[in-house]
Amino acid sequence: MKPVLLCAVLLLGGCGVAALSSEDAAACGCTHVVPSQHYRFDGAVAKAKGGDVVCFEGGSRGPINIRNVVGEEGAPIVVRNCKGAVVTTQYHYSISVERSRYLRITGTGDTSVEYGFQLGGTLGANTMTSDIEIDHVEVKGASFAGLMLKTDPTCDPATWKENFEMANVKVHDNYIHETGDGEGMYIGYTAYERTLECNGVPTVVYPHDMRGLVVENNVLKNLGADGIQVSKCLPGCRVENNLIENYGQRPFAQWQNNGIQ
């Protein structure tokens, strides 16, 4: 299998050559390869489909943007490291995921490292992302929360509770530590409602629910605020078997210093 070199977004013009050999890419099961000098993978541009494997080349790199990655129920698109750990420099969002569904971000692409994505900032899934699994990721030193999984309601009706639900989010076997003044995990929009000015008219909008959430087997240590904060979670959500230590060290607001909220 030969890797597909993607140049959907370039940092410095020209399409560099991936350091991964065809043998390395085949061993990782790669359908698509994102070299270390590229920061974005756009599933629509790459024509990614359910069952594909998107490999990020191991080594140091800047922030990563993943967008329009839409797999299929039962056949997610897998985003993984290949040939070592992917190590990001410190940045507010080390990985941001937008408009994606049925995908798995996993740091299991190289058995020599436990956490194949080692991030210096937040991993965020927003902009109507749903049905996402995140595992074997380390987040160290995020300026706010380690994970931030939610879509803020805006003047776009597509973001409103009646039109969008964040479903089947699975977060397991991750290590989050040394956060700034935020939570280890911030899941779901906190407030019951939000008042915006839409086309000059004050408008009350309601955030999405969380359905089918599973948060388990994670390690969280030395956190600025709550260990795990979950909001708008419908019956059936599970938060269990997580190790949370030294939470609420630098809370950004009063009462933001719980193990689980």
C-alpha positions as CSV (number, residue, x, y, z in Angstrom):
1,M,0.0,0.0,0.0
2,K,1.4,3.4,-0.9
3,P,0.6,6.4,1.3
4,V,-1.5,9.2,-0.2
5,L,0.3,12.5,0.4
6,L,-2.2,15.2,1.2
7,C,-1.7,18.9,0.5
8,A,-5.1,20.3,1.4
9,V,-3.5,23.2,3.3
10,L,0.2,24.1,3.1
11,L,2.2,26.0,5.6
12,L,4.9,27.3,3.4
13,G,3.8,26.5,-0.2
14,G,4.8,23.4,-2.1
15,C,4.1,19.9,-1.1
16,G,6.8,18.3,1.0
17,V,7.6,14.7,0.9
18,A,6.4,12.5,3.7
19,A,9.1,11.0,5.9
20,L,7.0,7.8,6.2
21,S,8.1,5.1,3.8
22,S,5.5,3.0,2.0
23,E,6.5,0.2,4.3
24,D,5.8,2.3,7.4
25,A,2.5,3.5,6.1
26,A,1.5,0.0,5.2
27,A,2.4,-1.2,8.7
28,C,0.2,1.5,10.2
29,G,-2.6,0.7,7.8
30,C,-2.6,4.2,6.4
31,T,-5.1,5.3,3.7
32,H,-4.0,8.9,4.0
33,V,-0.7,10.4,5.4
34,V,-0.3,13.9,6.8
35,P,3.4,14.9,6.9
36,S,4.7,16.8,9.9
37,Q,4.9,20.1,8.0
38,H,1.2,20.1,7.3
39,Y,-1.3,21.1,10.0
40,R,-4.7,20.4,8.4
41,F,-6.6,17.3,7.3
42,D,-9.9,18.1,5.4
43,G,-11.9,15.0,4.9
44,A,-14.0,16.5,2.2
45,V,-10.9,17.5,0.1
46,A,-9.3,14.1,0.7
47,K,-12.5,12.3,-0.1
48,A,-12.1,10.3,3.1
49,K,-14.7,7.6,3.7
50,G,-15.8,5.2,6.5
51,G,-13.0,2.8,7.3
52,D,-10.2,5.0,6.1
53,V,-7.1,5.5,8.3
54,V,-5.5,8.9,8.5
55,C,-2.0,8.8,9.7
56,F,-0.1,11.7,11.3
57,E,3.6,11.3,10.9
58,G,5.3,11.0,14.3
59,G,7.6,13.8,15.5
60,S,7.3,17.4,16.6
61,R,4.8,19.7,14.9
62,G,2.6,22.7,15.4
63,P,-1.2,22.6,16.0
64,I,-3.5,20.2,14.1
65,N,-6.8,21.0,12.5
66,I,-9.2,18.1,11.5
67,R,-12.3,19.1,9.7
68,N,-15.1,17.5,7.6
69,V,-14.1,14.0,8.6
70,V,-17.3,12.0,8.3
71,G,-17.2,8.2,8.5
72,E,-20.0,5.8,8.8
73,E,-21.8,4.3,11.8
74,G,-19.9,1.1,12.5
75,A,-17.1,2.2,10.2
76,P,-15.4,5.3,11.6
77,I,-12.5,7.1,10.1
78,V,-9.5,6.4,12.3
79,V,-7.0,9.2,13.0
80,R,-3.8,7.8,14.4
81,N,-0.1,8.4,14.9
82,C,2.4,6.4,12.8
83,K,6.1,5.8,13.5
84,G,6.5,7.3,16.9
85,A,4.5,9.8,18.9
86,V,3.0,13.0,17.5
87,V,4.3,15.7,19.8
88,T,2.8,19.2,19.4
89,T,4.3,22.4,20.6
90,Q,2.4,24.4,23.3
91,Y,-0.6,26.1,21.7
92,H,-4.1,27.0,22.9
93,Y,-5.7,24.2,20.7
94,S,-3.2,21.5,19.9
95,I,-5.9,19.6,18.0
96,S,-9.2,21.1,16.9
97,V,-11.9,19.0,15.3
98,E,-14.7,20.6,13.3
99,R,-17.8,19.4,11.5
100,S,-16.9,15.8,11.9
101,R,-18.7,12.6,12.8
102,Y,-18.0,8.9,13.1
103,L,-14.3,9.2,13.8
104,R,-11.8,7.9,16.3
105,I,-8.6,9.8,17.3
106,T,-6.3,7.2,18.8
107,G,-2.7,7.2,19.9
108,T,-2.3,3.5,19.4
109,G,-0.4,3.7,16.1
110,D,3.0,2.7,17.5
111,T,3.2,0.1,20.2
112,S,6.4,1.5,21.6
113,V,4.6,4.6,23.1
114,E,1.6,4.5,25.4
115,Y,0.2,7.9,24.2
116,G,0.7,8.3,20.5
117,F,-0.5,11.9,20.6
118,Q,1.3,14.1,23.1
119,L,-0.2,17.5,23.1
120,G,0.9,20.8,24.6
121,G,-2.5,22.3,24.5
122,T,-6.3,21.5,24.4
123,L,-7.9,18.8,22.3
124,G,-11.2,20.4,21.2
125,A,-14.1,18.9,19.3
126,N,-16.6,21.6,18.3
127,T,-18.6,23.0,15.4
128,M,-21.3,20.3,15.4
129,T,-18.9,17.4,15.8
130,S,-20.5,14.2,17.1
131,D,-19.9,10.4,17.4
132,I,-16.2,10.7,18.3
133,E,-13.9,8.4,20.2
134,I,-10.7,9.7,21.8
135,D,-8.1,7.4,23.4
136,H,-4.5,7.1,24.2
137,V,-3.9,10.8,24.1
138,E,-1.7,12.8,26.6
139,V,-2.4,16.5,27.2
140,K,0.1,18.4,29.3
141,G,0.1,22.0,30.1
142,A,-3.0,23.2,28.4
143,S,-3.6,26.8,29.1
144,F,-7.3,26.1,30.0
145,A,-9.0,22.7,29.8
146,G,-7.3,19.5,28.6
147,L,-10.3,18.3,26.6
148,M,-13.1,20.6,25.4
149,L,-16.0,18.8,23.7
150,K,-19.0,20.9,22.9
151,T,-20.6,23.2,20.3
152,D,-21.6,26.6,21.6
153,P,-25.0,27.7,20.3
154,T,-24.8,30.7,18.0
155,C,-27.2,32.6,15.7
156,D,-26.9,29.7,13.3
157,P,-30.0,27.5,14.0
158,A,-28.0,24.4,13.1
159,T,-26.3,24.8,16.5
160,W,-29.5,24.9,18.6
161,K,-30.7,22.2,20.8
162,E,-33.6,21.3,18.6
163,N,-31.4,20.8,15.6
164,F,-28.2,19.2,17.0
165,E,-27.3,16.6,19.5
166,M,-23.7,15.6,20.5
167,A,-24.0,11.8,20.7
168,N,-21.9,8.8,21.4
169,V,-18.8,10.5,22.6
170,K,-16.3,8.0,24.1
171,V,-13.2,9.2,26.0
172,H,-11.0,6.5,27.5
173,D,-7.4,5.7,28.4
174,N,-6.1,9.2,28.2
175,Y,-3.7,11.1,30.4
176,I,-4.4,14.8,31.2
177,H,-2.3,16.8,33.5
178,E,-0.8,20.2,34.5
179,T,-3.7,22.2,33.1
180,G,-3.8,26.0,33.5
181,D,-6.9,27.4,35.3
182,G,-9.4,25.1,33.5
183,E,-10.8,21.6,33.9
184,G,-9.2,18.4,32.9
185,M,-12.2,17.7,30.7
186,Y,-14.9,20.2,29.8
187,I,-17.8,18.2,28.1
188,G,-21.0,19.9,27.1
189,Y,-22.1,23.5,27.2
190,T,-22.5,24.6,30.8
191,A,-25.3,27.2,30.8
192,Y,-29.0,26.3,30.4
193,E,-29.5,29.0,27.8
194,R,-27.6,31.8,26.0
195,T,-28.9,35.2,25.0
196,L,-27.4,36.6,21.7
197,E,-28.2,39.4,19.4
198,C,-29.1,37.9,16.0
199,N,-29.8,40.3,13.2
200,G,-30.2,43.0,15.7
201,V,-32.8,41.0,17.7
202,P,-32.2,39.7,21.3
203,T,-32.5,35.9,20.9
204,V,-32.5,33.2,23.5
205,V,-30.8,30.0,22.2
206,Y,-30.4,26.6,23.9
207,P,-27.4,24.4,23.8
208,H,-27.3,20.8,22.6
209,D,-27.7,17.7,24.8
210,M,-25.1,15.0,25.3
211,R,-26.4,11.5,24.6
212,G,-24.5,8.2,25.0
213,L,-21.4,9.7,26.7
214,V,-18.8,7.4,28.1
215,V,-15.8,8.7,30.0
216,E,-13.7,5.9,31.6
217,N,-10.2,4.6,32.4
218,N,-8.6,8.1,32.2
219,V,-5.9,9.5,34.4
220,L,-6.2,13.2,35.4
221,K,-3.7,15.0,37.7
222,N,-2.7,18.4,38.8
223,L,-5.6,20.3,37.4
224,G,-6.5,24.0,37.6
225,A,-10.2,23.5,38.1
226,D,-12.6,20.5,38.1
227,G,-11.3,17.1,37.1
228,I,-14.2,16.3,34.8
229,Q,-17.1,18.6,34.1
230,V,-20.1,17.2,32.2
231,S,-23.2,19.2,31.3
232,K,-26.5,18.5,29.5
233,C,-26.0,14.8,29.8
234,L,-29.1,12.7,29.1
235,P,-29.8,9.5,31.1
236,G,-27.5,6.7,30.2
237,C,-24.2,8.7,30.2
238,R,-21.4,7.0,32.1
239,V,-18.4,8.5,33.9
240,E,-16.5,5.7,35.7
241,N,-13.2,4.2,36.7
242,N,-11.2,7.5,36.2
243,L,-8.3,8.4,38.5
244,I,-8.5,12.1,39.4
245,E,-5.8,13.7,41.7
246,N,-4.9,17.2,42.7
247,Y,-7.9,19.0,41.1
248,G,-9.0,22.5,41.8
249,Q,-5.5,23.9,42.2
250,R,-6.1,27.2,40.4
251,P,-9.9,27.5,39.7
252,F,-11.0,30.3,37.4
253,A,-14.1,30.8,39.4
254,Q,-15.7,29.8,42.7
255,W,-17.0,26.3,43.0
256,Q,-14.9,25.1,40.0
257,N,-12.8,22.9,42.2
258,N,-14.6,19.5,42.2
259,G,-13.3,16.1,41.2
260,I,-16.4,15.5,39.0
261,Q,-19.1,18.1,38.4
